[in-house]
Amino acid sequence: MNFFSSLEFPADLSDVSRSLCSEAIALRKWLTEKHDDQLVMLAPAIHEAGHVFAARAYGFEVAWVSLDSEFIKTNSLAIENGCASGLPVAMVIASPRVEPIFRRGVVISRKEWNTVKGYVMQCMAGPIAEASFNKHFQVDVAARDKLQANTLLWAVTRPSRFKFRSGVKKLLKSAHNFVELNREAIFYLAVMVHNCRTILNQDIDTAIAIARQLAAGKSFDHSWNRFFGVDQEPEHEGHTGQALRISKVDQAA
């Protein structure tokens, strides 16, 4: 899958993007600067990448992540879970672990509390990641995420409003810290989501691993060529390969 095959740097970075190795550096430089128009364009992908990144960090399976409205509207999992409107979705498979706790209404082990924490974290990492990049972020975008997180948290803390509020405060702080710690890697993952429109389960961990490598400042590994739309090893030093681009595609309705 050519994760970065349509990632386009603004014209002012064209002189920086001279090779596959330097393109990762150029993207990192671009990220530190103000490109509000493109960050707004990437906002839905950043939101879903936040969900995916946190979900995998806390051991939840992700069936797919998609910005493709037609894919979402016709996908059986999206239909089954009531999220087939066509809006962007990260299809996190949480029910097998979360539903027994929710139905029981009490946490009986540290492992179960970690499941509750992980679920709340992956719910909130999406809007928190988006807000960290998008200065035009609207809080109502987080309404569904907040409802899902709060519903589970209230189920295991009721009837104590103090425990509920304390849990919300603590987990929101943890979610903010998680996003801040992984902010750049989430951005790289978001670029892949934006360009591919849909990333399926079998490619998600690979995409996350590449995002982590790039965020850590690792040199470009040419074994990644297939993910960057390049088929051959560079023939000589300075070989440009295929340029990375952020494609300007219409967002899902």
PyMOL commands that set and color helices and strands:
alter all, ss='L'
color gray80, all
select helices_A, chain A and resi 11-13+20-32+36-57+69-74+76-80+95-104+110-133+139-157+161-181+183-196+201-215+222-227
alter helices_A, ss='H'
color red, helices_A
select strands_A, chain A and resi 61-66+89-93+198-200
alter strands_A, ss='S'
color yellow, strands_A
deselect
rebuild
show_as cartoon
